[in-house]
Amino acid sequence: MRRKPLVSVCLLAFAACTDGPTQQPPAEVPAIVFCRGGIVTCWLTAVNPDGTGARRLSPDPATEPAWSPDGKRVAFINWKDQNAELYVWNVDGSTRRLTRTEARREMSPAWSPDGTRIVFAGWGSGVEQHLFVIDADGSGERQLTGDVRQGWRPDWSPDGRTIAFQVDRQIMLVDADGSNTRTLGSGEGPAWSPDGTRIAYSRSGLSSPDVGGLYTMAAGGGDVRRVTTGLDDSEPDWSPDGSGMVFVRSSGGRLALHGVNADGSGIRAVASDSLRNLQPSWRP
């Protein structure tokens, strides 16, 4: 998954947000990128799945990182000048700006499985928020959804045919061509498993403590399995082999990254400190 915010905070890639080359990034980047910072501003950080090797990767604030399928690019939202535009970071350390829409704020990028396109949410004036698709080079943008008003947090299925996304607290599906929108079930922040058979998501326990936590369901709906029971566990993203997930756990006012096996066993801290750690993306 790819990513998927609790709050609109900041993160980025490995050098300053520009339209051209920047300094060379580290040769080896830990597999999980995420946002670490305070309430207002945070930065791109990377950490190994076992919690070691955490380091900050960028001096610039941005948000919502998403690894590309080939593990060589990171899509992210840059909040430079408060415009919230879509960028891509490349392994040579350069960044490329894909959108220039001052009247619309971009959110929640996710890659197509072949790495040629990015789906994202666009929030214009008023309350409407739709999904858009753009080519990875910044061309060919088109609006994907029009029959829902608040679509966001999209994630592309591994076979490229379907996009899961969130409307209010419902998980919905839409075909990749924008047709056949349908509701799958209650939940937030959907993330497809690498084999495409299941979707991970969260349910808030604030109003109903007995339902809070992470869940998975069959890709077509049904066969719901509860993975964790944390009231505010959220933002799951699968490991490349589908055996586990990284997620955000809120406790005592802190946001920390944790790992868990797909069956709910083996919960362990991955990034836990006095700062806010959120929006994880696990390199495929």
C-alpha positions, 0 to 999 in steps of 0.5 A: 500500500502505498501509502496512506496518511493519518494526517497531512504531514510531510515527507519526501525523497532523498534530496531537495524537492526540485525539478532537476538533479540533486545530491546523490542519495545513499547507495543502500536505502532501508526497505521501509520508507516513512514519515517521521517528525512532529505535529506540523512537519515531518521528513522522509526516513528509512528503516530496516524491517527489524527496526535497525538502521533508521536514518533521515533521508531528506531535509525537505518536508513532504508527505505520503511516500510510495515505492515503485514496483521496481524499487527504484523510484518513490512517488511522494507529495511535496508541500512546497509553497503549500501546493501539495504537488506530486513528485517522483524521486529517482535512484540517481538522486534527481526528482521530477515534478509531475503535477502543476495544479495550484487549485488542487491538492494532490494526495495518496499516490500509488503505482500501477504494477507495471510502473508506468502510471500513478493513481492519486487523489486530487482535492480541489475547491469545495468538498469533492475529492476524486481519483486521477491517473497520470503517466510516470513521466507526468503526461496523460493525466485523466480523472478516474472517478466521478460518481463518488465525492470523497475518494482517496487512499487508492491502491492498485491491484497486482494484476493491474485491473482494479483499484481499491480506495476509500470513501468515508469509512468504506472500501470501494473498488473501481476498474482501472478504466474508471468503470464499475465502481462498487462497495467492498465493505467497511474499512479504511486505507486498503492495501492489496496483498502481493499475490492479489488475493487479499486486501488489508485495511483498518477499522477505527476503535474510537467509537466502537472499541471492540472492532478497532484494529487491522483486518484482511478480507478476500479481494472480492469481499468476505472471509474477513480476518482480524489481524490486530486489536489496537484501537488506532492501528492503521495504514497497513502495508504488506511485506514483499512476500506477503508474510507480514505487514508494517503498520502505524499504532497510536498509543499515548499520543505517539505514532509508532511503526510496528510489524506483524505477521499476516496471522496476527502473531509476532507484533514488534516495534519497527520505529518508536520514539518521541516523534510521530512515525507514519505513512510506511511504504515497504519496498517491493 
